Amino acid sequence: MDEIKNPDPVEKAARQKALSELLRSWEEEGDEQEQKETWEILRKALEEDPVSI
């Protein structure tokens, strides 16, 4: 749990990149409306805690 609260910057950047790649893959498949809703939720969360790469 400490890793989530105080993540290593390198690990945090790696998770951010993995999330970005996952979101891109979702863009190509599945329900479009659900993807838009999910993207909005994730985008807002990322805006609250941006990652510098």
C-alpha positions in Angstrom: 0.0 0.0 0.0 2.9 2.4 0.7 3.9 2.0 -3.0 0.6 3.5 -4.0 0.8 6.4 -1.6 4.5 7.1 -2.3 5.4 5.5 -5.6 8.8 5.5 -7.0 8.9 8.1 -9.9 10.2 5.6 -12.3 7.5 3.0 -11.4 4.8 5.7 -11.5 5.9 6.7 -15.0 5.9 3.1 -16.1 2.4 2.6 -14.8 1.3 5.8 -16.5 2.7 4.5 -19.8 1.1 1.1 -19.4 -2.3 2.8 -18.6 -1.9 5.0 -21.7 -1.2 2.0 -23.9 -4.2 0.2 -22.4 -6.5 3.1 -23.2 -5.2 3.3 -26.7 -6.0 -0.4 -27.2 -9.5 0.1 -25.8 -10.0 2.8 -28.4 -9.9 0.1 -31.1 -12.4 -2.3 -29.6 -15.5 -2.6 -27.5 -18.5 -0.3 -26.9 -17.8 3.2 -28.0 -20.1 4.9 -25.4 -18.7 2.9 -22.6 -15.1 3.8 -23.7 -16.0 7.5 -23.8 -17.4 7.3 -20.3 -14.4 5.4 -19.0 -11.9 7.7 -20.7 -13.6 10.8 -19.1 -13.3 9.2 -15.6 -9.7 8.3 -16.1 -8.8 11.6 -17.7 -10.2 13.5 -14.7 -8.2 11.2 -12.3 -5.0 11.8 -14.3 -5.6 15.6 -14.3 -5.8 15.5 -10.5 -2.5 13.6 -10.2 -0.4 14.2 -13.4 2.8 12.3 -14.0 5.9 14.1 -15.3 7.8 11.9 -17.7 
